[in-house]
Amino acid sequence: GSAFAELKIIEGLTLKGIAGVDYDMKEEKIHIKEIRYGNGTVQGPNSVNDMWERKMTVTLQALLNYEKQIGAHNIKGMLGVSRESYRYHQTKAYRKNFPSNDLDELNGGSTDGWSNEGKALDSNIGSYFGRINYDYKGIYLLEVNGRYDGSSRLAEGHKWAFFPAAAVAWRINQEEFLNDVEWLSNLKLRLSVGQTGNDNIDPYRSLGTLSSTQYVFGDAVASGFLPGGLANQNLTWEKTTEYNVGIDFGFLDGRISASIDYYDRFADGMIMDKSVPIHTGYSTVKDNVATIRNNGIEMVLNTINVKTRDFQWGTNINLAYNKNRIHDLKFKEDLGTYSPQLKGKMGDFANKYIIGEPVRINWTYICEGVWQLDEAEEAKKYGAKPGQWKVRDFDKDGVITANKDQAIVGKCTPSWTGGMTNTFTYKNWDLGVQMYFRTGLTARNQFFVSYIGENKQDNFKNLRHNYWTPENPTNEYAQPGNQGAYRNNSSRIFLKADYLKVGYINLGYTFSNKMLKSTPLSKLRIYAMVQNPFVFTGVEGIDPENPGSTVGDDSVMTATYLFGVNLSF
């Protein structure tokens, strides 16, 4: 819950205080009973798992607001301070072998195999901030703001940072020289530059942590601690600087409205995992590793296509293009020493961070088809045989070598995303249809590895694909049961995960007030909806929106049919 108090100091100057508390408590008990069957078989033992969890966030804020109008000049100002505190505590306990299934309290169980554990987290963030807004006749607008934030999650001496921002805008359609242009309902130019911060890491990641363990001391088992993670005494804010230019426009009294934005965003000191030498006892540490650049265009279009007394048809279209790449790295090396495919490139090879390339790439062998019968001698040099997947030997040395014979196979993030929603109303009926798409990314298809690739022959006759056989010398699919060494680590298992989906189709009917007059209802709408009814893609077997390294329940797109009622009294 939250509460506030406001005090008017003088005309135009107010002081406001806000306090909020978000408290969540959870208790969970899992009681598994012992089952004895008539044949003497026992399913057990009985056991109890108890878990207690508490989360609490406390927010305090003080705001000083000032507002003044001098002729056609409007000035607003704000100064503020805020504090946010987060506390988390969890306790777990387990016991088994209770003398009776009716007992479910921990002290009734045996101490043999018992366990208990606990976890606590504590983080705080403090901020000082201010903002000034100015406009002249509502036509020329200026905003300048800044904030000074401090986070307990970051290293000592690097907890605080300042983040400034500024924006200007020009409402061109309100200029006198456009007063007679009736078809233009909005035209606004915008320009902004600003910086934001990110401390999105788990608490204590900048500190050297400890993990509990047990060891033998003499003839007894003793409890102790060992280092659980490396400290980073320089871990600081990830700072993102963004430049944005945009235009908003509208025509025909708002029946057509749109906005177009171009942005160029630099995330400096990106908090990522950095590989460390294995002799440290660890594989990675959180660090301000990279400068990431994202730039692109975002567009939104809203139209009322048809509008009559009984019928209306409206459309919303959104479209976005983003180019993502690593601009610079804190640690970098010549990547050509690892792979000739990376000659002339700099980066961090252990993490596959390559300057000029997207942050997330696929690095693997390049599949060149299937070894054929007339290539048996050549295949033998590589430890392969006809019917197996064939990969490229880049340096032609007769050996397939990790890294030297691998290359970049696409990126894991899309270039284009977008969607369209059409809404139709006819009298009391309404119909909504939403579609969205994604294109430009390459993803691993584990369904191909586990099923379509047919390393085993279990479903050979069920999946009708163009598999290699001595009588069918194809390059499309390797021979079932004879995939070879590269069945799950070559470009063949990666796919272009482009798709167009119909997100939902929603048909509803709203009862009129006249129809509800004799009922206690003030509103009644019934509807039928189908979610994810169609997908158009070249991906086989799995949902192209959720490809992954495993095949599970969320890997396959399911259509959901809903019937519902919205009502209010």
C-alpha positions as CSV (number, residue, x, y, z in Angstrom):
1,G,0.0,0.0,0.0
2,S,1.0,3.7,-0.2
3,A,0.1,7.0,1.3
4,F,0.9,10.6,0.5
5,A,0.6,14.1,2.0
6,E,0.8,17.4,0.2
7,L,1.5,20.9,1.5
8,K,1.0,24.1,-0.3
9,I,3.8,26.4,0.8
10,I,3.1,29.5,-1.4
11,E,1.2,30.1,-4.6
12,G,2.7,27.7,-7.2
13,L,5.0,25.9,-4.7
14,T,4.0,22.6,-3.2
15,L,5.7,19.9,-1.1
16,K,4.6,16.3,-1.5
17,G,5.6,13.2,0.5
18,I,5.0,9.7,-0.6
19,A,5.5,6.5,1.3
20,G,4.9,3.0,0.0
21,V,5.3,-0.6,1.4
22,D,5.0,-3.7,-0.7
23,Y,5.0,-6.8,1.6
24,D,4.7,-10.4,0.4
25,M,4.8,-13.5,2.6
26,K,4.6,-17.0,1.4
27,E,4.5,-20.3,3.3
28,E,4.6,-23.7,1.6
29,K,4.4,-27.2,3.0
30,I,4.9,-30.3,0.8
31,H,3.7,-33.4,2.8
32,I,4.4,-36.7,1.0
33,K,2.7,-39.6,2.6
34,E,3.9,-43.2,2.8
35,I,1.7,-45.7,0.8
36,R,1.5,-49.4,1.7
37,Y,0.1,-51.7,-1.0
38,G,-1.7,-55.0,-0.3
39,N,1.2,-57.0,-1.8
40,G,3.6,-55.6,0.8
41,T,5.2,-53.0,-1.5
42,V,5.9,-49.6,0.3
43,Q,6.1,-46.3,-1.6
44,G,7.9,-43.9,0.6
45,P,9.3,-42.7,2.9
46,N,6.9,-40.0,4.1
47,S,8.5,-36.6,4.2
48,V,7.8,-32.9,4.8
49,N,9.3,-29.9,3.0
50,D,8.6,-26.6,4.7
51,M,9.4,-23.2,3.1
52,W,9.0,-19.7,4.5
53,E,9.6,-16.7,2.3
54,R,9.3,-12.9,2.9
55,K,9.8,-10.0,0.6
56,M,9.4,-6.3,1.5
57,T,10.1,-3.2,-0.5
58,V,9.9,0.2,1.2
59,T,9.8,3.4,-0.9
60,L,10.1,6.9,0.4
61,Q,9.8,10.0,-1.8
62,A,9.8,13.8,-1.2
63,L,8.9,16.1,-4.2
64,L,9.1,19.9,-4.3
65,N,7.1,21.3,-7.3
66,Y,7.0,24.8,-8.6
67,E,4.8,26.2,-11.4
68,K,4.7,29.8,-12.8
69,Q,3.1,31.4,-15.8
70,I,4.4,34.8,-17.0
71,G,2.4,35.9,-20.0
72,A,3.0,33.3,-22.8
73,H,5.8,31.7,-20.8
74,N,5.2,28.6,-18.7
75,I,7.7,27.4,-16.2
76,K,7.6,24.2,-14.2
77,G,10.3,22.8,-11.8
78,M,10.7,19.9,-9.6
79,L,13.3,18.7,-7.0
80,G,13.1,15.3,-5.4
81,V,14.7,12.7,-3.3
82,S,13.8,9.1,-3.0
83,R,15.0,5.9,-1.2
84,E,14.0,2.4,-1.9
85,S,14.9,-0.6,0.3
86,Y,14.4,-4.2,-0.6
87,R,14.6,-7.2,1.8
88,Y,14.3,-10.8,1.0
89,H,14.4,-13.8,3.4
90,Q,13.9,-17.5,2.8
91,T,14.1,-20.5,5.0
92,K,13.7,-24.2,4.0
93,A,13.7,-27.4,6.1
94,Y,13.3,-31.1,5.3
95,R,12.7,-34.2,7.3
96,K,11.5,-37.7,6.5
97,N,10.6,-41.1,8.2
98,F,7.7,-39.8,10.3
99,P,6.2,-42.5,12.6
100,S,2.7,-41.7,11.1
101,N,1.3,-40.1,8.0
102,D,-0.8,-37.9,10.3
103,L,2.2,-36.0,11.5
104,D,3.4,-33.1,9.4
105,E,5.4,-31.0,11.8
106,L,9.2,-31.1,11.3
107,N,10.1,-32.2,14.8
108,G,8.1,-35.4,14.2
109,G,10.6,-36.6,11.6
110,S,13.9,-38.4,11.8
111,T,17.2,-36.4,12.0
112,D,18.6,-39.0,9.5
113,G,19.0,-37.2,6.2
114,W,17.4,-34.0,7.5
115,S,18.4,-30.6,6.0
116,N,17.8,-26.9,6.4
117,E,19.0,-23.9,4.5
118,G,18.4,-20.2,4.4
119,K,18.9,-17.2,2.1
120,A,18.7,-13.4,2.7
121,L,19.2,-10.5,0.3
122,D,19.3,-6.8,1.0
123,S,19.6,-4.0,-1.5
124,N,19.1,-0.2,-1.4
125,I,19.0,2.5,-4.0
126,G,18.9,6.3,-3.3
127,S,18.3,9.1,-5.7
128,Y,18.4,12.9,-5.9
129,F,16.7,14.3,-9.0
130,G,15.4,17.5,-10.6
131,R,13.5,18.7,-13.7
132,I,12.8,22.0,-15.4
133,N,10.1,22.4,-18.1
134,Y,9.6,25.5,-20.2
135,D,7.3,26.3,-23.1
136,Y,6.3,29.4,-25.0
137,K,2.7,29.5,-26.1
138,G,2.7,25.7,-26.0
139,I,4.6,25.8,-29.3
140,Y,8.2,25.7,-28.3
141,L,9.0,23.2,-25.5
142,L,12.2,22.5,-23.5
143,E,12.9,20.0,-20.8
144,V,16.1,19.5,-18.8
145,N,16.5,17.0,-16.0
146,G,19.1,15.1,-14.1
147,R,19.4,12.5,-11.4
148,Y,22.1,11.3,-9.1
149,D,21.6,7.7,-8.2
150,G,23.4,5.4,-5.8
151,S,23.1,1.6,-5.6
152,S,24.2,-0.8,-2.9
153,R,24.6,-3.6,-5.5
154,L,27.7,-1.9,-7.0
155,A,31.3,-1.8,-5.7
156,E,32.5,0.6,-3.0
157,G,33.5,3.9,-4.5
158,H,31.5,3.2,-7.6
159,K,28.0,3.3,-6.3
160,W,27.0,6.8,-7.3
161,A,26.6,8.3,-10.8
162,F,24.9,11.3,-12.4
163,F,22.6,10.9,-15.4
164,P,21.5,14.1,-17.3
165,A,19.0,14.5,-20.1
166,A,17.5,17.2,-22.3
167,A,14.7,17.4,-24.9
168,V,13.3,20.1,-27.2
169,A,10.1,20.0,-29.3
170,W,8.3,22.2,-31.8
171,R,4.5,22.0,-32.3
172,I,4.5,23.3,-35.9
173,N,0.8,22.9,-36.5
174,Q,0.1,25.6,-33.8
175,E,2.1,28.2,-35.7
176,E,0.0,31.0,-37.2
177,F,1.2,30.3,-40.7
178,L,-0.6,26.9,-40.5
179,N,-3.9,28.2,-39.0
180,D,-5.7,27.8,-42.4
181,V,-4.5,24.2,-43.0
182,E,-7.6,22.4,-41.6
183,W,-6.6,18.9,-42.7
184,L,-3.4,19.0,-40.5
185,S,-4.4,18.1,-36.9
186,N,-0.9,17.5,-35.5
187,L,2.7,18.1,-36.6
188,K,5.4,18.0,-33.9
189,L,9.2,17.7,-34.2
190,R,11.2,16.2,-31.3
191,L,14.9,16.0,-30.4
192,S,16.3,14.5,-27.2
193,V,19.5,13.3,-25.7
194,G,19.9,11.6,-22.3
195,Q,21.6,9.1,-20.1
196,T,20.2,6.4,-18.0
197,G,21.8,3.9,-15.6
198,N,21.4,0.1,-15.0
199,D,22.5,-1.8,-11.9
200,N,20.5,-4.9,-12.8
201,I,22.7,-7.5,-11.1
202,D,22.1,-9.7,-8.0
203,P,23.1,-8.2,-4.7
204,Y,26.7,-8.9,-3.5
205,R,28.0,-9.7,-7.0
206,S,30.7,-7.1,-6.6
207,L,31.8,-8.8,-3.4
208,G,33.7,-12.0,-2.8
209,T,31.0,-14.4,-1.6
210,L,31.3,-17.5,0.5
211,S,29.5,-20.9,0.1
212,S,28.9,-23.3,2.9
213,T,30.4,-26.8,2.7
214,Q,31.2,-29.8,4.8
215,Y,34.5,-31.6,5.3
216,V,36.0,-34.3,7.5
217,F,37.9,-33.0,10.5
218,G,39.4,-35.9,12.5
219,D,36.7,-38.5,12.9
220,A,33.8,-36.1,12.5
221,V,32.1,-34.1,9.8
222,A,32.5,-30.4,10.3
223,S,30.9,-27.4,8.6
224,G,32.9,-24.6,6.9
225,F,33.0,-22.1,4.1
226,L,34.8,-21.7,0.9
227,P,35.0,-18.8,-1.6
228,G,31.8,-18.8,-3.7
229,G,32.6,-16.0,-6.2
230,L,35.2,-13.5,-7.3
231,A,35.0,-9.9,-6.1
232,N,35.1,-7.1,-8.6
233,Q,36.0,-3.9,-6.7
234,N,35.5,-1.8,-9.9
235,L,32.0,-2.8,-10.8
236,T,29.9,0.3,-11.5
237,W,26.9,1.6,-13.3
238,E,26.1,0.6,-16.9
239,K,25.4,3.9,-18.6
240,T,23.3,4.2,-21.7
241,T,23.4,7.4,-23.7
242,E,20.6,7.8,-26.3
243,Y,20.1,10.3,-29.1
244,N,16.6,10.5,-30.5
245,V,14.9,12.5,-33.3
246,G,11.2,12.1,-34.0
247,I,8.2,13.4,-35.7
248,D,4.5,13.1,-34.7
249,F,1.8,14.0,-37.3
250,G,-1.9,13.7,-37.7
251,F,-4.4,14.4,-40.5
252,L,-8.2,14.7,-40.9
253,D,-9.0,15.6,-37.4
254,G,-7.0,12.7,-36.0
255,R,-8.3,9.9,-38.3
256,I,-4.8,9.4,-39.4
257,S,-2.0,9.7,-36.9
258,A,1.6,8.5,-36.8
259,S,5.0,8.9,-35.2
260,I,8.5,8.1,-36.5
261,D,11.6,7.9,-34.3
262,Y,15.2,7.4,-35.1
263,Y,17.5,6.5,-32.2
264,D,21.1,5.9,-31.6
265,R,21.9,4.2,-28.3
266,F,25.3,3.5,-26.7
267,A,25.4,1.3,-23.6
268,D,28.8,2.0,-22.0
269,G,30.2,-0.3,-19.4
270,M,27.7,-3.0,-20.2
271,I,27.4,-5.4,-17.2
272,M,28.2,-8.9,-18.6
273,D,30.0,-12.1,-17.8
274,K,33.7,-11.9,-18.4
275,S,35.8,-15.1,-18.6
276,V,38.7,-15.4,-16.2
277,P,41.6,-17.9,-16.2
278,I,40.6,-21.3,-14.9
279,H,43.4,-21.3,-12.4
280,T,41.5,-18.7,-10.3
281,G,39.0,-21.5,-9.5
282,Y,36.2,-19.7,-11.4
283,S,35.1,-19.4,-15.0
284,T,33.4,-15.9,-15.1
285,V,33.0,-12.7,-13.1
286,K,30.6,-9.8,-13.6
287,D,32.3,-6.8,-15.0
288,N,31.7,-3.6,-17.1
289,V,32.8,-5.4,-20.2
290,A,31.5,-3.7,-23.4
291,T,30.1,-0.7,-25.1
292,I,27.1,-1.8,-27.1
293,R,25.5,0.2,-29.9
294,N,21.9,-0.1,-30.9
295,N,20.4,2.2,-33.6
296,G,17.2,2.0,-35.6
297,I,13.8,3.3,-36.5
298,E,10.5,2.9,-34.7
299,M,7.2,3.7,-36.5
300,V,3.6,3.7,-35.3
301,L,0.5,4.4,-37.5
302,N,-3.1,4.6,-36.4
303,T,-5.9,5.0,-38.8
304,I,-9.7,5.1,-38.7
305,N,-10.4,3.6,-42.1
306,V,-14.2,3.7,-42.1
307,K,-16.5,5.5,-39.8
308,T,-20.3,5.5,-40.2
309,R,-23.2,5.6,-37.8
310,D,-23.2,1.9,-37.2
311,F,-19.8,0.7,-38.5
312,Q,-16.2,1.6,-37.7
313,W,-12.9,0.0,-38.8
314,G,-9.6,1.1,-37.2
315,T,-6.0,-0.1,-37.7
316,N,-2.9,0.1,-35.6
317,I,0.5,-0.7,-37.2
318,N,3.8,-0.7,-35.5
319,L,7.2,-1.4,-37.1
320,A,10.7,-1.4,-35.7
321,Y,14.2,-2.0,-37.1
322,N,17.2,-2.4,-34.8
323,K,20.9,-2.9,-35.6
324,N,22.9,-4.3,-32.6
325,R,26.6,-4.6,-32.4
326,I,29.6,-4.4,-30.0
327,H,31.2,-1.0,-30.4
328,D,34.1,-1.5,-28.0
329,L,35.4,-3.8,-25.3
330,K,37.3,-3.3,-22.1
331,F,39.4,-6.4,-22.8
332,K,40.2,-7.1,-26.5
333,E,42.6,-9.2,-28.5
334,D,43.4,-10.1,-32.1
335,L,40.8,-12.7,-33.0
336,G,42.7,-13.8,-36.1
337,T,45.0,-15.8,-33.9
338,Y,42.1,-18.1,-33.1
339,S,40.4,-18.4,-36.4
340,P,41.2,-17.2,-40.0
341,Q,37.5,-16.4,-40.4
342,L,38.1,-13.6,-37.8
343,K,41.2,-12.1,-39.4
344,G,41.3,-8.4,-38.9
345,K,38.7,-8.4,-36.1
346,M,39.2,-7.6,-32.4
347,G,37.3,-8.9,-29.5
348,D,37.1,-11.3,-26.6
349,F,37.2,-14.8,-28.1
350,A,36.4,-16.8,-24.9
351,N,33.0,-15.0,-24.7
352,K,32.6,-14.7,-28.5
353,Y,32.3,-10.9,-28.1
354,I,33.5,-9.5,-31.5
355,I,33.7,-5.8,-32.1
356,G,31.4,-4.9,-35.0
357,E,29.3,-8.0,-34.6
358,P,26.0,-8.4,-32.6
359,V,26.3,-9.3,-29.0
360,R,24.8,-12.7,-29.4
361,I,26.0,-14.7,-32.3
362,N,26.0,-18.4,-33.3
363,W,29.5,-19.9,-33.7
364,T,29.7,-23.3,-35.2
365,Y,30.9,-25.5,-38.1
366,I,29.6,-24.8,-41.6
367,C,27.6,-27.8,-43.0
368,E,28.3,-28.5,-46.7
369,G,25.8,-31.3,-47.1
370,V,26.2,-35.1,-46.8
371,W,29.2,-37.3,-47.7
372,Q,28.4,-39.2,-50.8
373,L,29.5,-42.7,-51.9
374,D,32.1,-41.4,-54.4
375,E,33.6,-39.3,-51.5
376,A,34.3,-42.3,-49.3
377,E,38.1,-42.0,-49.4
378,E,38.0,-38.2,-48.8
379,A,35.5,-38.7,-45.9
380,K,37.8,-41.3,-44.3
381,K,40.6,-38.7,-43.9
382,Y,38.1,-36.8,-41.6
383,G,37.0,-39.9,-39.7
384,A,33.7,-39.9,-41.5
385,K,31.8,-42.1,-44.0
386,P,29.1,-41.7,-46.6
387,G,25.7,-40.7,-45.3
388,Q,27.1,-38.5,-42.5
389,W,27.1,-34.7,-42.3
390,K,29.9,-33.0,-44.0
391,V,31.4,-29.8,-42.6
392,R,33.8,-27.3,-44.3
393,D,37.6,-27.6,-43.8
394,F,38.4,-23.9,-44.1
395,D,42.2,-24.2,-44.1
396,K,42.2,-27.5,-46.2
397,D,44.6,-29.2,-43.8
398,G,42.7,-32.4,-43.7
399,V,41.6,-32.0,-40.1
400,I,38.4,-30.4,-38.7
401,T,39.7,-28.2,-35.9
402,A,37.5,-26.3,-33.3
403,N,37.6,-22.5,-33.9
404,K,39.9,-22.7,-36.9
405,D,37.2,-24.4,-38.9
406,Q,34.2,-22.6,-37.4
407,A,32.5,-19.4,-38.4
408,I,29.6,-17.0,-37.5
409,V,26.2,-18.4,-38.4
410,G,23.8,-15.5,-38.0
411,K,22.7,-13.7,-34.9
412,C,20.3,-14.4,-32.1
413,T,18.4,-11.1,-32.2
414,P,15.9,-9.9,-34.9
415,S,16.4,-7.0,-37.2
416,W,12.7,-6.3,-37.9
417,T,9.7,-6.6,-35.6
418,G,6.2,-5.4,-36.0
419,G,2.5,-6.0,-35.8
420,M,-0.9,-5.0,-37.0
421,T,-4.2,-4.9,-35.1
422,N,-7.5,-4.4,-36.9
423,T,-10.6,-3.5,-34.9
424,F,-14.1,-3.6,-36.3
425,T,-17.4,-2.5,-34.6
426,Y,-20.8,-2.9,-36.0
427,K,-23.6,-1.7,-33.7
428,N,-23.1,-3.9,-30.6
429,W,-20.7,-6.3,-32.2
430,D,-16.9,-6.0,-32.1
431,L,-14.1,-8.0,-33.8
432,G,-10.4,-7.7,-33.2
433,V,-7.6,-9.4,-35.2
434,Q,-4.0,-9.1,-34.2
435,M,-0.9,-10.2,-36.2
436,Y,2.8,-9.8,-35.5
437,F,6.1,-10.8,-37.1
438,R,9.8,-11.1,-36.5
439,T,12.6,-11.5,-39.0
440,G,16.4,-11.4,-39.2
441,L,17.5,-13.8,-36.5
442,T,19.0,-17.3,-36.6
443,A,18.3,-19.8,-33.8
444,R,19.2,-23.4,-32.9
445,N,16.5,-25.9,-33.7
446,Q,16.8,-28.6,-31.1
447,F,13.7,-30.3,-32.6
448,F,15.8,-30.9,-35.7
449,V,18.6,-32.5,-33.5
450,S,16.3,-34.6,-31.4
451,Y,13.8,-35.8,-34.0
452,I,14.1,-34.6,-37.6
453,G,17.8,-35.3,-37.8
454,E,17.0,-38.9,-36.8
455,N,20.3,-39.9,-35.2
456,K,18.3,-42.9,-34.0
457,Q,16.0,-44.8,-36.3
458,D,13.0,-44.9,-33.9
459,N,10.7,-42.6,-36.0
460,F,12.3,-43.0,-39.4
461,K,9.1,-44.1,-41.1
462,N,7.0,-41.5,-39.2
463,L,8.9,-38.4,-40.3
464,R,8.8,-38.3,-44.1
465,H,11.9,-36.4,-45.1
466,N,14.4,-36.7,-47.8
467,Y,17.0,-38.7,-45.9
468,W,20.2,-40.0,-47.4
469,T,20.4,-43.6,-48.3
470,P,22.7,-45.4,-50.8
471,E,19.8,-45.4,-53.2
472,N,18.9,-41.7,-52.5
473,P,22.2,-39.7,-52.5
474,T,20.7,-36.4,-51.2
475,N,22.4,-33.6,-49.3
476,E,19.2,-32.5,-47.5
477,Y,19.2,-35.0,-44.5
478,A,21.9,-37.3,-43.3
479,Q,21.3,-41.1,-43.0
480,P,19.2,-42.1,-39.9
481,G,21.4,-43.8,-37.4
482,N,24.5,-42.6,-39.2
483,Q,24.6,-38.9,-38.5
484,G,28.3,-38.6,-37.7
485,A,30.2,-36.3,-35.4
486,Y,28.3,-33.1,-36.4
487,R,24.7,-34.0,-36.0
488,N,24.2,-31.3,-33.3
489,N,27.0,-28.8,-33.9
490,S,26.9,-27.4,-37.4
491,S,25.1,-24.8,-39.3
492,R,22.6,-27.4,-40.4
493,I,20.8,-27.3,-37.1
494,F,20.4,-23.5,-37.1
495,L,17.3,-22.0,-38.7
496,K,16.1,-18.7,-39.8
497,A,13.5,-18.2,-37.1
498,D,11.3,-15.7,-39.1
499,Y,7.6,-15.9,-38.7
500,L,4.2,-14.2,-39.0
501,K,1.7,-15.1,-36.3
502,V,-2.0,-14.4,-35.9
503,G,-1.9,-13.5,-32.2
504,Y,-5.6,-13.5,-31.6
505,I,-9.1,-13.2,-33.1
506,N,-11.6,-11.8,-30.7
507,L,-15.4,-11.6,-31.4
508,G,-17.7,-10.0,-28.8
509,Y,-21.2,-8.6,-28.3
510,T,-22.0,-5.9,-25.8
511,F,-25.6,-5.7,-24.5
512,S,-27.2,-2.3,-24.7
513,N,-28.4,-0.3,-21.6
514,K,-31.9,-0.9,-22.7
515,M,-31.5,-4.6,-22.7
516,L,-29.9,-4.5,-19.2
517,K,-32.6,-2.1,-17.8
518,S,-34.4,-4.8,-15.8
519,T,-31.2,-6.3,-14.4
520,P,-28.7,-5.2,-11.7
521,L,-25.9,-5.1,-14.4
522,S,-24.5,-1.9,-15.7
523,K,-22.4,-3.6,-18.4
524,L,-22.5,-7.0,-20.0
525,R,-20.3,-8.3,-22.8
526,I,-19.8,-11.9,-24.0
527,Y,-17.0,-12.9,-26.2
528,A,-15.2,-15.8,-27.9
529,M,-11.4,-15.7,-28.6
530,V,-8.8,-17.9,-30.2
531,Q,-5.2,-17.2,-29.4
532,N,-2.3,-18.3,-31.7
533,P,-4.6,-19.9,-34.3
534,F,-2.1,-19.6,-37.2
535,V,1.6,-19.3,-37.8
536,F,3.4,-18.8,-41.1
537,T,7.0,-19.9,-41.0
538,G,9.7,-22.1,-42.5
539,V,10.5,-23.6,-39.1
540,E,9.6,-27.3,-38.6
541,G,8.4,-28.8,-35.4
542,I,8.7,-26.0,-32.9
543,D,7.3,-22.6,-32.1
544,P,9.7,-20.1,-33.9
545,E,9.1,-17.6,-31.2
546,N,10.5,-19.8,-28.5
547,P,13.4,-21.9,-30.0
548,G,15.8,-23.3,-27.4
549,S,18.5,-25.8,-26.5
550,T,15.9,-28.3,-25.3
551,V,12.5,-29.5,-26.6
552,G,9.7,-29.1,-24.0
553,D,6.1,-28.2,-23.5
554,D,6.8,-24.5,-24.3
555,S,8.6,-25.5,-27.6
556,V,5.4,-26.1,-29.5
557,M,2.8,-23.4,-30.3
558,T,-0.6,-24.2,-29.0
559,A,-3.9,-22.6,-30.0
560,T,-6.2,-21.6,-27.1
561,Y,-9.9,-21.2,-27.4
562,L,-11.6,-18.9,-24.8
563,F,-15.3,-18.1,-24.1
564,G,-15.9,-15.4,-21.5
565,V,-18.2,-12.8,-20.0
566,N,-17.3,-9.2,-18.9
567,L,-19.8,-7.7,-16.5
568,S,-20.1,-5.0,-13.9
569,F,-22.8,-3.9,-11.5
